[in-house]
């Protein structure tokens, strides 16, 4: 019971107060206090909503844009050097439509190193976005995306292969954002 209250307090405090605080350091300290794992040089921009804080892991030098939804209730692992643009949603589960008690399923989501997810994409539960993969803007990712694949659309489908040495480090932490 105490653990559930602690989790709920973290979600409420972060989503209503700290997500708007103009300091990456403070926002990330609060998320770490409630159990998130966040690597050095990573950034989470203002307005991002979190659920299941202790199920969220973000690697080194990864960037989460403005107003994203990070649903860690089923487990959300974001690798190193990942770029997640603004308004991206990670959804951890779904309800069972034929369930008499409105039952649900939660599954983990993985975003491997050097992936890039463009603005307003939605990534559903149980999906892996492979190393160096790219998800196009406004796409709905229902199935896993292979490494170095570029996928777009509703639902997201492969449209091309990425050609990059993946040697960049997208450290981006402007002050007051």
C-alpha positions in Angstrom: 0.0 0.0 0.0 2.8 2.4 0.9 4.6 1.6 -2.3 1.5 2.3 -4.4 1.1 5.7 -2.6 4.7 6.5 -3.2 4.4 5.7 -6.9 1.2 7.7 -7.2 2.8 10.7 -5.4 5.7 10.7 -7.8 3.5 10.6 -10.9 1.3 13.4 -9.6 4.1 15.7 -8.4 6.1 15.2 -11.6 3.3 15.6 -14.1 1.7 18.6 -12.4 4.7 20.5 -11.1 8.2 19.3 -12.0 7.6 18.6 -15.7 7.3 22.4 -16.1 10.3 23.3 -14.0 12.9 25.0 -16.2 15.9 22.8 -15.3 16.9 19.4 -16.8 18.8 18.7 -13.7 15.9 19.2 -11.3 13.4 17.3 -13.6 15.8 14.3 -13.8 16.6 14.4 -10.1 12.9 14.0 -9.3 12.4 11.2 -11.8 15.5 9.4 -10.3 14.1 9.9 -6.8 11.0 7.9 -7.9 13.0 5.2 -9.5 13.8 6.1 -13.1 17.2 5.3 -14.5 18.6 8.2 -16.6 22.1 8.2 -18.0 24.5 11.2 -18.0 24.1 13.9 -20.6 20.5 12.9 -21.4 17.7 15.5 -21.5 14.0 15.4 -21.0 12.3 18.6 -22.1 9.4 20.4 -20.4 5.9 19.2 -20.6 6.7 15.4 -20.8 4.2 13.2 -19.0 5.4 10.1 -17.2 3.5 7.0 -16.0 5.2 4.1 -14.1 8.3 6.1 -13.3 10.3 3.2 -11.9 9.8 1.3 -15.2 11.6 4.0 -17.2 15.3 3.6 -18.2 17.0 6.1 -20.5 20.6 5.7 -21.6 23.4 8.2 -22.1 23.2 11.3 -24.3 19.6 10.7 -25.3 17.1 13.5 -25.8 13.3 13.4 -25.2 11.6 16.4 -26.7 8.7 18.6 -25.4 5.3 17.2 -24.4 6.1 13.5 -24.8 4.4 10.6 -23.0 6.7 8.1 -21.4 4.6 5.2 -20.2 6.8 2.9 -18.1 4.1 0.8 -16.6 5.1 -2.2 -18.7 8.7 -1.2 -18.9 10.2 1.4 -21.2 13.9 1.2 -22.1 15.5 3.9 -24.3 19.1 3.3 -25.3 22.1 5.6 -25.7 22.3 8.4 -28.2 18.5 8.3 -29.0 16.6 11.2 -30.3 12.9 11.4 -29.5 11.3 14.5 -31.0 8.5 16.4 -29.4 5.0 15.0 -28.9 6.0 11.3 -29.2 3.9 8.9 -27.2 5.0 5.5 -25.8 1.9 3.5 -24.8 2.6 0.5 -22.5 -0.6 -1.5 -22.9 -4.1 -2.0 -24.1 -7.4 -3.1 -22.7 -8.9 -6.4 -23.6 -12.1 -5.5 -25.5 -13.9 -8.8 -24.6 -13.0 -8.7 -20.9 -15.9 -8.6 -18.5 -13.8 -6.6 -16.0 -12.1 -4.3 -18.5 -8.8 -6.2 -18.1 -5.6 -5.0 -19.6 -2.2 -6.1 -20.9 1.1 -4.3 -20.2 4.2 -5.1 -22.2 7.8 -3.6 -22.4 8.9 -1.3 -25.1 12.5 -0.9 -26.2 14.2 1.8 -28.3 17.8 0.7 -29.1 20.8 3.0 -29.4 20.9 5.7 -32.1 17.2 5.3 -33.0 15.4 8.5 -34.0 11.7 8.9 -33.5 10.2 11.9 -35.3 7.5 14.3 -34.0 4.1 13.0 -33.0 4.8 9.3 -33.6 3.1 6.8 -31.3 4.9 3.6 -30.3 2.7 0.8 -28.8 3.5 -1.9 -26.3 5.7 -4.8 -27.0 7.6 -3.1 -29.8 11.4 -2.8 -30.3 12.7 0.0 -32.4 16.1 -1.4 -33.6 19.5 0.2 -33.4 19.8 3.2 -35.7 16.2 2.8 -36.9 14.1 5.9 -37.8 10.3 6.4 -37.3 8.7 9.0 -39.5 6.6 11.8 -38.1 3.0 11.0 -37.1 3.6 7.3 -37.6 1.9 4.5 -35.5 4.4 1.8 -34.6 2.5 -1.5 -33.9 5.2 -3.9 -34.8 9.0 -3.9 -34.2 11.3 -2.1 -36.6 14.5 -3.7 -37.7 17.9 -2.0 -37.1 18.7 0.7 -39.6 15.2 0.6 -41.1 13.2 3.7 -41.8 9.5 3.2 -41.2 6.6 5.5 -41.6 2.9 5.6 -41.9 -0.2 4.3 -40.1 0.6 1.6 -39.4 4.4 2.2 -39.8 5.9 0.1 -42.5 9.5 0.0 -43.9 10.1 2.6 -46.5 13.9 2.7 -46.7 17.2 1.7 -45.1 19.3 4.2 -43.2 22.9 4.7 -44.2 24.8 6.2 -41.3 28.0 5.4 -39.4 26.1 6.2 -36.2 29.0 8.1 -34.7 27.1 11.1 -33.4 26.3 12.0 -29.7 23.1 14.1 -29.6 23.8 16.0 -26.4 21.3 18.8 -26.3 20.5 20.5 -23.1 19.8 24.2 -23.6 19.3 26.2 -20.5 15.7 26.8 -19.2 14.2 24.1 -21.5 
